[in-house]
């Protein structure tokens, strides 16, 4: 018996409207985010961005703005390969949540911050090198204030105590999880005076999973109670709706003389099954 083959193609007429709506899905890296998770993390990031800008403005005595650009899921290896080298990588603990995240800052903006902390103008022309011991001390104090704002930002999701751990400059030394472990990466745009930069906050999914599970459970419970109430309301409304009822019987054949002889009170057998 010859094997049979089935070829499936999409016609141009059908493919054209879908061209802008087709999304790639990697089954080796399933998306673990729900819409509720993204919304909750967006609130956390927006709160952190406001507090981040406030800390920078207070410490540097210059107008600073921080805005959220994205919240996406990557693997740890994918994120590590996108981090510029060198960068300032601050390990962040989220006690009592397990694991640790990392706050990444471009080295150019970090050197500009150091310049301003030491009384300089903080222009864009800065050396691209690792920090000295004195510079590390200055930056760590500022980072502790910035990371502490994550405690306040995460309050809408779960109580945490955020603190700064070790500082690294080489992405290869990041120890936040295995290469294939999913991480949540939040992107931020930073403007310090006339200087612009992009920074990221990377948190392993395993670190946030306990808080996200609680969020999902509470949302499901709330949704179930709401669905029951809506169903009861709909049922009450349906019971009061007037319904028109009509009955159709089979046709009956009579002669013209029988039809002309019909009078009030006569019975015409329909011979319709019950």
N, C-alpha and C positions, 0 to 999 in steps of 0.2 A: 504494500500500500504506500502510495506516495504521500509524504508529509504535506500538510496544508499550512499556508502562511497567511497572516492577516496584517495588512499594512494600514495604519491609521494616519491620515493627514488632515490638516486643517485648511479649509479653503481660505483664500485671501480675504473674502468678504467677512468671514467669521473671525479671522485672526487679527484684522486691523483694529476693531474696537477694543480687543483685549491686550494690545501691545503695551499700553501704558499701565496695565493693571497686573501683569504677570510678575510674581515674586519668586525668587529662588528659595528652595527649601532643602537644607542638608540633613538627611536622615541620620547621619552620624553625629550631628550636633543639634538635637531637638531643642526648640525654643521653650524654656521653662518659665517664661514670663506670661502672666495673664494681663488683661487690661487694667485690672485693679492694682496689680503690682507696679506697672509702669506709672499709673497715676499717683500712687503713694510715694514712689521714689522721685517723681517729678516735684512733688511738694517738698520733700526733704532737700533736694538739690537747690530749689529756688530759695528756700530759707537759708541754706548754707551760703549761697552766692551773695545774698544781701549782707549777711554777717561778715563774710570774707572781705567784701568791699569796705565795710565799715572799719574793720581792723586795719586794713592797709592804709586807708585815708587817715586814721588816727595816728598810726605809727610813722608814716612817711610825710605827713603834713602836705599832701597833694591830693587832688581829686582822683579817685579810683572808682572804676566800675567793673563789676563781675556779672556775667550773664551765662545762663545754661544754654548749651548748644545741642546736646544730644544725650540720650540714655540708651545704651546698646549692650547686647550680649556678645562676648567674644570667648575664645579659649585663652588660657593663660599664655600659650605660645604665640598666638596671634597678637595679643596685646604687647608682649615683650618685644616683638619684631617691629612694632610701630613707634616705640619710645625712642626719641632722639638720644644720641650718645655724644657728649655727656649731658646728663640731666640731673637735677636734684630729686632724689627719690626718698621720700620720708615714709617709713613704715608706720602704719596707724593701727593701734589696738582699739577694739570696740568691746571692752569688758561690759557684761559677761558673755558676749557672743564669741564663738570660737574663731580661731584663725586671725588673720590680720590683712588689712588693705594697704594701699600705697597711694600717696599723693605725689603726683609728678609735676615738676615745674621746670620750664626751659632754663638752661643755665644763663642765657642772656638776660632774662628778666630778673633772675636771682642776683646776678652781679650788679644790675642796676639798683636793686633794692639795697644791697650792701653799700653801694656808693652813696645812696641817699641817707642811709642810717649813719654813715660816717661824715655827713655834712656836705657831700658832693652834689652835683646837679643831676646825676642819675640818667645820663643820656644813653642812646642806643649803642654807642661805640664802647663796648665792654670786652674784656678778655674772655676767651672761650677756654676755660680751664677748670680744674677741680678747686674746691674751696680750701683755703688754709685753715689751720686750727682756730685762729681768732675769728675768721669769717664764719666758720661752722658754729661757734658759740653765739654770734650775733643772729644768725639765721635761725638757729634752734629756738631761741627765745621767741622770735616772731612766729615760727611755725607752731609752737605750743599754744599761742593765743589763737591762731587760725584754726588748728585742729580741735581746740576746746569748743569752738562754735558748732562742731558736728554733734556734740552732746545735746545742744539746744535744738539743732535741726532734726535730729533723729527722734526727738521727743514725740512727734506726731506718729511715728511708726512703732518704736519700742524704746524703753529707757536704756541708754548706754552711757558709758564713761569713756570718751575718746581721748587718747593720749598718743604722743609721738614716741616711737621707738628709735631704731637705728636710722642713720642717714647714709644713703649710697649714691653713687654717681654712675655706675655701670649697670645697665639693665640685666646683664647676665647674672648678676648677684642677687636678683630678686628671688625671694623664697616665699611666694604666696600660694603655691599649689603646683600640681602636676601640669605637664604641657597641655593635656586635653581637658583640664578642669575648667568648667564655665565660670566666667567672671562678668561682673556688671561694671561697665566703664561709663562714667559720666564726664562729658566734655564741658569745659568752661572757657569763655573768652575773658581775658583780663586786659583792662586799659589803665595804665598808670601814667598820668599826664598825657603825653602824646605817644607813648609807647604801647604797642599792642602785643599780646602773646596768647597762647593757648595752653591750658593745663588740663590734666585729667585726674579723676579720682577712681581708682580701680579697687573693687571689693569682690572677693570670691563669693559665688552663689551660695556655697556651703555656710559662709558666715551670716548671710542675710536670710537663709532658708527658715530658721526657727521663727523669726519675726514675720516673714511673709506667709508662713503656714498659719499662724495665729490670725493674720489679716484675712486670709482666705476663708478660714472656718467661721469667723465672725460675720463675714459678708454673706456666706452661704446661709447661715442661720437667719440673718436679717432678711435675705431674699425669700427664704421659705415662708417665714411669717407673713411677709408682704403678699406673696402669691396666694396664700390661704385666704387672707382678707379680701383680696381682689376677686377670687373665685366666689366667695360668699356674696359679695355685693352684686356680681353679675347674675348669680342665681336668683336673688331677690328681684332684680329688675326683669329677668325673663319671665318670672311667674306672674307678673302684672301686665305683660304685653298681650293685647287682644290679637287673636289669630282667626283669620277667615278660613272656614272649612266648606268644601264642596265635595259632593259625591257624584260619580259618573257611573251609570249602569250601561249594560249592553243594549244595543239597538233591538227594538221589538218590531216585527213585521205584522201589519194588520191590513185587512182589505179596506177599500175606500168606503164600503157600506158600513163596516164596523166603526170606522173613524167618524162617519157622519152620524152614527147612532149613539156616540158617547154622550153621556149626560152626567150632571153632578151626582156623585154617590156611586157611580159605576166603578168596578174593580177591574184593572187591566193586569193580568198575570205577566210578570217580567221574566219568569223562568231563569232567574239569576242565582248561581250557586251561593250558599251562605258564606 
